Amino acid sequence: MQVNNRHLEEIQFARAIAIFAVLAVHSTSTGVGFTDHSSPAFLIYTFFNYAGKLGTPTFIFLSSFILFYTYYHRELTIDLFRKFYKKRLLFILVPYFVFSVFYFGIRSYLNTAVGVPFVPSEALVNFLKDLLTGNAYPHLYFVFVSVQLYLMFPLILYLFKRFAFIRRFAIPIGIVIQWTWVTANSEIFQIINKGSISLSYFMFYFFGAFLGVYYDKIAGWILNWRKSWPGLTVIFLAYLSMIFFYVRINYLTLTGQASFSSMLYEFAWSTHAFTAAASLFIFVHLMRLWKLPETKKFLTEIGTVSFGFYLIHPLFLLILRQLLPGGDPLIFHMWQLATMIITFFASWIIVRLFFEFVPHSWIVFGKGNKIFGYGKTQAQ
């Protein structure tokens, strides 16, 4: 059965906000690492660095939501999945490969600049290893995780369609799967880069799937805010509480005032990110009630370029940090702010120019649109 779901501009709003969070985390890392712990600026850097750690799980949550919103009510056929993999993996795997080569080349160049010899045979082996594990550059693990989830999607979709129990209890099932993996990894596997394993994000994946399946009911509940406001308020308050808790324990840890178990850090991060995803989903739907055409147009544009933005922005951070002026703390802090602003506009402009003027721009930045189709032709 073919179902024509409406285009959800709210998802582009959410993507835009999520990419702002990613930029906040990456832009403040230098400030966290090099600012005196007794300085008020350190608290500010720490807040934005940890409060912003919702980007990756939110993107996974949104991707899962769109997949299930788009495909759940369709008949499962070989042709459906063939088109799915052509549409999804092509626009992700090719840019992933391009940027893996690009960033690996930059890393190799920087290593040779400090005297590390470049051995082609070793470099090739290291590159292939990094390519297959999402480690060509720190931020590429997200794409690697996304590919894992895309590969599992047909099976998970079948299970959701086949078993009502899985559909109805998707959220607790996702939490159980994720925490079973977290516990098993802590006690048995002890994989250091567990963030590159998709099981580390299953509560977000299943949360998105649940909302995709029951979207009409949930969206109706959100938009009927005069009746649903108590529930909405609880979710927002839970998110605000988790921001405080997550930032607080990390601030105490960084300043040497306290130390906590790895499971508490994991709980704080995952619960903070989960409530953030829920709050963001609610917020962007409530935006439907607001008459803010220019704001919505801006967020739609940033959401449209968000994947390409994610891929390219570390390049500008790397360049600008090489130019970091020393000496006066005020200059240091001003440069951190300037770095974030320059990185934002440079990344946005580069991706937009590619979409607008470069043939086959999808090879570099994935699926995009031209400015005259402002936010309307971007694939969800």
Long-range contacts (C-beta under 8 A, 24 or more apart in sequence): 1-73, 1-74, 1-75, 2-74, 3-73, 3-74, 5-69, 5-70, 5-73, 7-376, 7-380, 8-66, 8-69, 8-380, 9-296, 9-300, 9-375, 10-284, 10-285, 10-287, 10-288, 11-62, 11-65, 11-66, 11-284, 11-303, 11-380, 12-299, 12-300, 12-302, 12-303, 12-304, 12-375, 12-378, 13-284, 13-287, 13-296, 13-299, 13-300, 13-303, 14-58, 14-62, 14-280, 14-281, 14-284, 14-303, 15-59, 15-62, 15-302, 15-303, 15-306, 16-298, 16-299, 16-300, 16-301, 16-302, 16-303, 16-306, 17-280, 17-283, 17-284, 17-299, 18-54, 18-55, 18-58, 18-59, 18-62, 18-280, 18-306, 19-55, 19-302, 19-303, 19-306, 19-309, 19-310, 20-302, 21-52, 21-53, 21-54, 21-55, 21-58, 22-52, 22-55, 22-56, 22-310, 22-313, 23-52, 23-313, 23-340, 23-343, 23-344, 24-48, 24-49, 24-51, 24-52, 24-340, 25-49, 25-52, 25-53, 25-55, 26-139, 26-313, 26-314, 26-317, 27-317, 27-336, 27-339, 27-340, 27-343, 28-52, 28-336, 28-340, 30-321, 30-324, 30-336, 30-339, 31-333, 31-336, 32-254, 34-332, 35-329, 35-332, 35-333, 37-254, 37-255, 37-256, 39-329, 41-329, 41-333, 42-255, 43-251, 45-336, 46-247, 46-250, 46-251, 46-254, 47-247, 50-246, 50-247, 50-250, 50-251, 51-243, 51-246, 51-247, 53-246, 53-269, 53-272, 53-273, 54-272, 54-273, 54-276, 54-277, 54-280, 56-142, 56-145, 56-195, 56-201, 57-201, 57-204, 57-270, 57-273, 57-274, 57-276, 57-277, 58-204, 58-273, 58-276, 58-277, 58-280, 59-142, 59-146, 59-310, 60-142, 60-145, 60-146, 60-149, 60-201, 60-204, 60-205, 60-208, 61-204, 61-205, 61-207, 61-208, 61-277, 61-281, 62-208, 63-146, 63-149, 63-208, 64-149, 64-204, 64-205, 64-206, 64-207, 64-208, 64-209, 64-212, 65-208, 65-209, 65-211, 65-212, 65-215, 65-281, 66-208, 66-212, 66-380, 67-153, 67-157, 67-208, 67-209, 67-212, 68-157, 68-160, 68-208, 68-209, 68-211, 68-212, 68-213, 69-211, 69-212, 69-215, 70-212, 70-380, 71-157, 72-157, 72-160, 72-161, 72-212, 72-213, 76-154, 76-157, 76-158, 76-161, 81-154, 84-153, 84-154, 85-150, 87-379, 88-150, 89-147, 89-150, 90-362, 91-362, 91-366, 91-367, 91-379, 92-143, 92-146, 92-147, 92-150, 92-307, 92-366, 93-147, 94-362, 94-363, 95-143, 95-307, 95-308, 95-311, 95-362, 95-363, 95-364, 95-365, 95-366, 96-140, 96-143, 96-144, 96-147, 97-131, 98-363, 98-364, 99-136, 99-137, 99-140, 99-311, 99-312, 100-127, 100-130, 100-131, 100-136, 100-137, 100-140, 101-127, 101-136, 103-136, 103-137, 103-140, 103-314, 103-315, 104-130, 104-136, 104-137, 106-315, 106-318, 107-136, 107-137, 133-193, 133-196, 134-196, 135-193, 135-196, 137-314, 138-314, 139-310, 139-311, 139-314, 141-193, 141-195, 141-196, 142-310, 143-311, 144-196, 145-195, 145-196, 145-197, 145-198, 145-200, 145-201, 148-197, 148-198, 149-198, 149-201, 149-205, 152-198, 156-205, 156-209, 160-209, 160-213, 167-210, 167-213, 167-214, 170-206, 170-207, 170-209, 170-210, 170-213, 171-203, 171-206, 171-207, 171-210, 173-206, 174-202, 174-203, 174-204, 174-205, 174-206, 174-207, 174-209, 175-202, 175-203, 175-206, 177-202, 177-203, 177-206, 178-202, 178-203, 178-270, 179-203, 182-263, 182-266, 186-262, 186-263, 203-270, 203-274, 204-273, 204-274, 204-277, 207-274, 207-277, 207-278, 208-277, 211-281, 219-285, 222-281, 222-282, 222-285, 222-286, 223-285, 223-286, 223-288, 223-289, 225-286, 225-289, 232-282, 235-275, 235-278, 235-279, 235-282, 236-279, 236-282, 238-275, 239-272, 239-275, 239-276, 239-278, 239-279, 242-268, 242-271, 242-272, 242-275, 242-276, 243-272, 243-276, 245-272, 246-271, 246-272, 297-374, 297-375, 300-374, 300-375, 301-352, 301-374, 301-375, 302-348, 303-375, 303-378, 304-368, 304-369, 304-375, 304-378, 305-347, 305-348, 305-351, 305-352, 305-355, 305-365, 305-368, 307-365, 307-366, 307-367, 308-347, 308-350, 308-351, 308-354, 308-355, 308-364, 308-365, 308-366, 308-368, 309-347, 309-348, 309-351, 311-365, 311-366, 312-347, 312-350, 312-351, 312-365, 313-343, 313-344, 313-347, 316-342, 316-343, 316-346, 316-347, 317-343
